[in-house]
Amino acid sequence: HPADLILTLTSSSSQDDKDSAEGGDDSSAKDWRPLVKDLIAKDGGVANLFAGLPARATFFFLVIGLQFFLYDFVKGLFNVSSDDLTLVLDVFYAIRQGLIDS
């Protein structure tokens, strides 16, 4: 997404500036506005800000899907039902309210 792209470009440009001028003031490298203007000015316009978004979205959909799959698999492996999870949450609530001494 645009903020991640700008952050990546800003950090890479500040790293390049540090390599070329060691010990100098790198406050100009932290400015993101010229990077955005350059990206929008290039062929493609505002769409350049969303470069890499489909790959990033696919990655996160796969990671989140894998987490749900593993949760469901482990829950089935240990024969944990919804009632068991509710009971655990009820106990945590009672401890927090001071109804049960821990």
trRosetta pair geometry for C-beta under 8 A, 3 or more apart (Angstrom, degrees):
i j d omega theta_ij theta_ji phi_ij phi_ji
1 4 5.3 85 56 15 71 105
1 5 7.1 -141 96 -8 31 94
1 50 7.0 -14 -129 -121 43 70
1 53 5.9 77 -75 -107 52 104
1 56 7.2 -116 -21 88 70 155
2 5 5.7 -60 -146 38 32 112
2 6 6.2 27 160 -17 69 107
2 49 4.0 5 -107 169 103 111
2 50 6.5 -40 -59 -71 80 60
3 6 5.9 -56 -146 38 30 109
3 7 6.2 32 154 -20 64 108
4 7 5.6 -53 -145 37 31 113
4 8 6.3 32 155 -19 64 106
4 56 7.5 127 77 -118 158 162
5 8 5.8 -55 -149 36 29 111
5 9 6.3 23 156 -14 65 109
5 39 7.8 94 132 -112 129 160
5 49 6.2 172 62 -163 146 53
5 50 7.8 -131 -20 -91 148 15
5 51 6.2 103 -114 55 143 89
5 52 6.8 152 -86 42 107 122
6 9 5.8 -56 -143 41 31 108
6 10 6.0 33 156 -22 65 109
6 32 5.0 51 178 -159 117 127
6 35 6.0 135 -138 101 80 132
6 36 6.4 -1 -108 -69 122 92
6 49 7.8 -3 -47 -141 97 91
7 10 5.7 -55 -143 37 27 112
7 11 6.3 21 160 -14 64 107
8 11 6.1 -59 -146 39 26 104
8 12 6.2 20 158 -14 64 111
9 12 5.9 -57 -142 41 29 107
9 13 6.1 26 159 -17 65 108
9 32 7.8 104 82 -135 104 85
9 35 5.0 141 116 -158 134 143
10 13 6.0 -58 -144 38 26 106
10 14 6.3 23 157 -16 63 107
10 29 7.2 123 -170 153 70 72
10 30 6.5 51 -175 -143 116 40
10 32 5.2 -44 -78 -92 128 90
10 35 6.4 -110 -70 -11 75 160
11 14 5.8 -54 -144 38 32 109
11 15 6.3 35 153 -22 64 105
12 15 5.6 -51 -147 35 34 113
12 16 6.5 37 152 -20 64 103
13 16 5.5 -48 -147 35 36 113
13 17 6.4 37 152 -19 65 104
13 29 5.4 -171 116 -156 92 93
13 35 7.1 -144 -11 -80 152 122
14 17 5.5 -51 -147 37 35 113
14 18 6.4 39 152 -22 65 103
14 26 5.4 81 -151 174 96 129
14 29 3.7 126 -99 137 74 131
14 30 6.3 42 -83 -68 131 61
15 18 5.7 -51 -148 34 32 112
15 19 6.5 33 152 -20 63 104
16 19 5.7 -54 -151 34 32 111
16 20 6.4 20 155 -12 66 109
17 20 5.9 -61 -144 42 32 104
17 21 6.2 -30 176 38 70 97
17 24 7.4 -101 158 74 98 120
17 26 5.5 137 103 -126 130 99
17 28 7.8 179 -133 78 163 92
17 29 4.5 -131 21 -79 153 139
18 21 7.3 -82 -129 66 20 60
18 22 6.7 53 179 -103 63 56
18 26 6.2 -12 -70 -85 85 143
18 29 7.9 -79 -35 12 78 174
19 22 7.7 0 -145 -65 16 82
21 24 4.0 0 132 1 116 140
25 28 7.5 79 113 0 90 88
26 29 4.5 -35 -176 29 86 123
26 30 6.7 94 130 -29 81 91
27 30 5.8 -51 -158 26 40 114
27 31 7.7 51 147 -32 62 93
28 31 5.9 -39 -164 9 44 116
31 34 6.2 60 112 8 107 98
32 35 5.3 -59 -163 40 56 116
32 36 6.1 54 144 -23 82 103
33 36 5.8 -55 -148 36 34 109
33 37 6.3 34 156 -18 67 106
34 37 5.5 -54 -145 38 35 113
34 38 6.2 36 155 -21 67 105
35 38 5.8 -55 -149 36 30 111
35 39 6.4 28 154 -18 65 106
36 39 5.7 -54 -147 37 32 110
36 40 6.2 24 158 -13 66 108
36 49 7.4 25 -137 -95 83 113
37 40 6.0 -59 -144 41 28 105
37 41 6.0 28 157 -21 64 113
38 41 5.7 -59 -142 38 28 112
38 42 6.7 37 157 -32 62 100
39 42 6.0 -48 -156 18 31 113
39 48 4.4 -167 179 110 91 127
39 49 5.9 103 133 -70 139 70
40 45 5.8 16 -159 -160 64 53
40 46 6.0 15 -121 -78 92 55
40 48 6.8 -156 -80 48 34 120
40 49 7.4 8 -72 -42 80 106
42 45 7.7 -148 76 -54 59 25
42 48 5.6 84 67 -72 116 160
44 47 4.8 -102 170 69 91 105
44 48 4.7 108 99 -54 120 91
45 48 6.7 175 84 -1 23 97
46 49 5.8 -35 -176 14 58 115
46 50 7.8 39 139 -5 70 101
47 50 5.8 -63 -162 42 49 105
47 51 7.8 85 141 -57 66 72
48 51 5.8 -7 -166 -34 48 112
50 53 4.5 -32 -178 -13 85 136
52 55 5.4 -58 -162 44 63 111
52 56 5.7 63 142 -24 84 107
53 56 5.6 -59 -142 41 32 111
53 57 6.0 32 160 -20 68 107
54 57 5.8 -54 -142 37 29 110
54 58 6.3 31 158 -20 64 106
55 58 5.8 -53 -147 36 30 112
55 59 6.4 34 153 -22 63 105
56 59 5.7 -53 -150 33 31 114
56 60 6.5 21 157 -11 65 107
57 60 6.0 -60 -147 41 30 104
57 61 6.2 32 155 -20 66 107
58 61 5.8 -54 -145 36 29 111
58 62 6.4 28 157 -17 63 107
59 62 6.0 -62 -155 38 27 109
59 63 6.4 23 153 -17 65 109
60 63 5.5 -51 -141 38 36 111
60 64 6.0 32 161 -15 68 107
61 64 6.1 -57 -143 42 27 106
61 65 6.0 29 156 -20 63 112
62 65 5.7 -56 -143 39 28 113
62 66 6.2 30 157 -21 63 106
63 66 5.8 -54 -149 35 29 112
63 67 6.6 31 152 -20 63 104
64 67 5.6 -50 -150 33 35 114
64 68 6.6 34 152 -16 65 102
65 68 5.8 -54 -150 36 33 109
65 69 6.3 34 152 -20 66 107
66 69 5.5 -53 -145 37 33 113
66 70 6.2 31 157 -17 66 106
67 70 5.9 -54 -144 38 29 108
67 71 6.3 32 155 -21 63 107
68 71 5.7 -54 -147 36 30 113
68 72 6.3 25 157 -14 65 107
69 72 6.0 -60 -149 40 28 106
69 73 6.1 28 154 -20 65 111
70 73 5.6 -55 -141 38 30 113
70 74 6.1 25 162 -14 67 108
71 74 6.3 -59 -144 40 24 104
71 75 6.1 26 156 -20 62 112
72 75 5.6 -55 -144 38 29 115
72 76 6.3 25 157 -14 64 108
73 76 6.0 -61 -151 40 27 107
73 77 6.1 32 151 -26 64 109
74 77 5.3 -50 -141 34 34 118
74 78 6.4 13 164 -1 66 107
75 78 6.6 -68 -147 48 23 94
75 80 4.7 -92 -155 61 72 108
76 79 7.2 26 -170 -79 35 40
76 80 7.9 -84 -55 38 21 74
80 84 5.0 -117 -159 74 74 144
80 85 6.6 77 162 -49 110 90
81 84 5.0 110 54 1 67 99
81 85 7.5 -132 101 0 43 86
82 85 5.7 -55 -152 38 38 110
82 86 6.3 41 150 -21 69 105
83 86 5.6 -53 -147 36 33 113
83 87 6.3 38 153 -23 65 104
84 87 5.7 -53 -151 33 30 113
84 88 6.6 31 152 -18 63 104
85 88 5.7 -51 -151 34 35 112
85 89 6.5 32 153 -15 65 106
86 89 5.8 -57 -149 40 32 110
86 90 6.2 37 152 -23 66 105
87 90 5.6 -53 -148 34 31 114
87 91 6.6 32 154 -19 64 103
88 91 5.8 -54 -152 34 32 111
88 92 6.5 32 151 -17 65 104
89 92 5.6 -51 -147 37 35 112
89 93 6.3 39 152 -21 66 105
90 93 5.6 -53 -148 35 31 114
90 94 6.4 32 154 -20 65 105
91 94 5.7 -53 -146 35 32 111
91 95 6.4 33 154 -19 64 104
91 100 7.2 -33 -159 34 71 159
92 95 5.8 -54 -149 35 31 111
92 96 6.3 29 154 -18 65 108
93 96 5.8 -58 -149 38 30 111
93 97 6.3 20 157 -12 66 110
94 97 5.9 -60 -143 42 30 105
94 99 4.2 -79 -164 66 83 119
94 100 4.7 54 130 -1 109 111
95 98 7.8 41 176 -69 29 23
95 99 7.5 -77 -62 52 22 76
95 100 5.2 -52 -84 68 63 103
95 102 5.2 63 -149 -70 116 108
